[in-house]
Every structure is written in structure tokens, then in C-alpha cells.
Amino acid sequence: MAHALYEGQWKLVLNIEDQPAALYDLQNDPTESRNLITDAGQVERVKAMEQSYRNIRTSKRSTVAKSN
């Protein structure tokens, strides 16, 4: 089963091995026709979103905990 993480207009899809497989800008590409995962300008976004995903998985929560 693949997983996905949404942050604002962005959607990161992780494959069955829990590795980033697709990145979509839902605001500008609502049909998810342009996968930006290999776009050099999105490297940091993919890393940050993957880390958020891993934090959620480790915490066993469904969302990132908000800090005060």
C-alpha cells in the first residue's frame, strides 16, 4: 500500500517500500499529471516532507503534533 502526505498545495506519494515516488503541486496541477519528484528545484521540499512523514510514522499519530 502506498502512502501520501499533504502539506498545503503539495502532495508527496511514497511507494510500497516507503520511498518518495511522486510529488504533485495540487494548486497548479489538480489532475496530478506532472510528477515533480525529479525536479531539481524540489529536492529540499521532498526531503522536508519525507521527514515529516517519517516523524508521523514514528509517533504513531495521523498528523504532526503542533508545538506551543
N, C-alpha and C positions, 0 to 999 in steps of 0.2 A: 504494500500500500504506500503510495506517495503521500507526502505532507506538504502543506503550504503555509506560509507566514505572510500576513498582510501588514504593511506599515504605510498608512496614508494611501497614496495612489499606487504604491508598489506591491507586487506580489512575487514572492520567491517560492519556487516549487522545488522540493527535494525529492529525489528518486527513492526507489525501494531500499537503496543502500544508505539513505540519509545524506546524500551528497547533493549540493546545489545543481539543478538540472535546467532551470529556466528562471528568467527574471522578466517581468512584464510591467510596463508603465500603463496602468489601467486608465488613467486620465486621458492619455493620448492614443491608447491602443486598447479599447474596451473589448475587442474580439480576440485579444491575445494572439495576434498573428505575427508579431515581431519579437522574437526571443532575444533579449539583450544580455544574456549570461556571458557572452564572449566579448562584449563591448568594453574596450579598454577604459572608457570613462566611468564604468560602473563597478570596477574592481572593489573599491572601498565600500560601496553600498552592499555588494554581495557579502563581503566579509562581515560587515556590521550586522546585517540581517541574519546571516548564518549563526553568528554568535548569540544573537537574541533568541533564535530558535533553540540553540543548544542550552541556553540558560533556562528556557521554559521547560524543555525536556528533563533537565537535571532536577529542577524544582518540583516536578510533577504537577505543575499548575497549568492552566489553559491559557494564561496571559502573563505578561511580565508584571511583577509586583511594582507598584508605584512607591517611590521614596518620598518622604515628607520634607 
